[in-house]
Amino acid sequence: RVALSLGGTPTLREGFTTDSGNQILDVSGLSITDAIALEKQLNNVPGVVTNGLFAVLPADVALLATQNGIRRL
């Protein structure tokens, strides 16, 4: 319902749960103009454990798998 109210189309990731047993919803079609505000709004929805925006606390390091091994950015 929340994804729909934000203009997105949610799809249950079939046959997959997190290591904690949670289901994953992939949401497409969102127009994100303020990622920090959206992340906070999503995290305040009852039942939402986390989301994949990572805008409030961005990553310090990115690890990329390459043909030559792991690249650290």
KOLTI-158201 format. One record per residue (C-alpha): residue in three letters; residue number from 1; x, y, z. Coordinates in nm, 2 decimals. Example, Ala and Ser with C-alpha at 12.3 -4.5 7.8 and 13.67 -1.06 7.14 Angstrom:
('ALA'; 1; (1.23; -0.45; 0.78))
('SER'; 2; (1.37; -0.11; 0.71))
//
This chain:
('ARG'; 1; (0.00; 0.00; 0.00))
('VAL'; 2; (0.28; 0.25; 0.09))
('ALA'; 3; (0.46; 0.18; -0.24))
('LEU'; 4; (0.14; 0.24; -0.43))
('SER'; 5; (0.06; 0.56; -0.25))
('LEU'; 6; (0.41; 0.68; -0.34))
('GLY'; 7; (0.35; 0.60; -0.71))
('GLY'; 8; (0.56; 0.28; -0.72))
('THR'; 9; (0.47; -0.07; -0.83))
('PRO'; 10; (0.57; -0.33; -0.57))
('THR'; 11; (0.66; -0.69; -0.67))
('LEU'; 12; (0.73; -0.97; -0.42))
('ARG'; 13; (1.07; -1.13; -0.48))
('GLU'; 14; (0.94; -1.48; -0.52))
('GLY'; 15; (1.12; -1.77; -0.36))
('PHE'; 16; (1.36; -1.55; -0.17))
('THR'; 17; (1.38; -1.44; 0.20))
('THR'; 18; (1.66; -1.26; 0.38))
('ASP'; 19; (1.88; -1.44; 0.63))
('SER'; 20; (1.65; -1.32; 0.90))
('GLY'; 21; (1.35; -1.48; 0.72))
('ASN'; 22; (1.20; -1.15; 0.59))
('GLN'; 23; (1.03; -1.11; 0.26))
('ILE'; 24; (1.16; -0.86; 0.00))
('LEU'; 25; (0.95; -0.62; -0.20))
('ASP'; 26; (1.11; -0.47; -0.51))
('VAL'; 27; (0.95; -0.14; -0.60))
('SER'; 28; (0.98; 0.01; -0.95))
('GLY'; 29; (0.85; 0.33; -1.10))
('LEU'; 30; (0.92; 0.57; -0.81))
('SER'; 31; (1.03; 0.92; -0.88))
('ILE'; 32; (1.28; 0.99; -0.60))
('THR'; 33; (1.34; 1.36; -0.56))
('ASP'; 34; (1.45; 1.35; -0.19))
('ALA'; 35; (1.61; 1.02; -0.11))
('ILE'; 36; (1.68; 1.10; 0.25))
('ALA'; 37; (1.32; 1.20; 0.32))
('LEU'; 38; (1.19; 0.89; 0.14))
('GLU'; 39; (1.42; 0.66; 0.33))
('LYS'; 40; (1.30; 0.81; 0.66))
('GLN'; 41; (0.94; 0.77; 0.55))
('LEU'; 42; (0.99; 0.41; 0.45))
('ASN'; 43; (1.17; 0.32; 0.77))
('ASN'; 44; (0.87; 0.46; 0.97))
('VAL'; 45; (0.63; 0.22; 0.81))
('PRO'; 46; (0.53; -0.06; 1.05))
('GLY'; 47; (0.68; -0.39; 0.93))
('VAL'; 48; (0.96; -0.24; 0.72))
('VAL'; 49; (1.29; -0.37; 0.84))
('THR'; 50; (1.51; -0.17; 0.61))
('ASN'; 51; (1.53; -0.04; 0.25))
('GLY'; 52; (1.79; -0.02; -0.02))
('LEU'; 53; (1.83; 0.36; -0.05))
('PHE'; 54; (2.12; 0.41; 0.19))
('ALA'; 55; (2.08; 0.79; 0.17))
('VAL'; 56; (2.08; 0.88; 0.54))
('LEU'; 57; (2.40; 0.69; 0.61))
('PRO'; 58; (2.58; 0.64; 0.28))
('ALA'; 59; (2.84; 0.37; 0.24))
('ASP'; 60; (3.20; 0.45; 0.33))
('VAL'; 61; (3.34; 0.18; 0.10))
('ALA'; 62; (3.22; -0.01; -0.21))
('LEU'; 63; (3.36; -0.35; -0.29))
('LEU'; 64; (3.33; -0.45; -0.66))
('ALA'; 65; (3.39; -0.80; -0.79))
('THR'; 66; (3.60; -0.78; -1.11))
('GLN'; 67; (3.78; -1.04; -1.33))
('ASN'; 68; (4.10; -0.94; -1.15))
('GLY'; 69; (3.96; -0.98; -0.80))
('ILE'; 70; (3.79; -0.74; -0.55))
('ARG'; 71; (3.83; -0.37; -0.62))
('ARG'; 72; (3.78; -0.14; -0.32))
('LEU'; 73; (3.65; 0.21; -0.38))
//
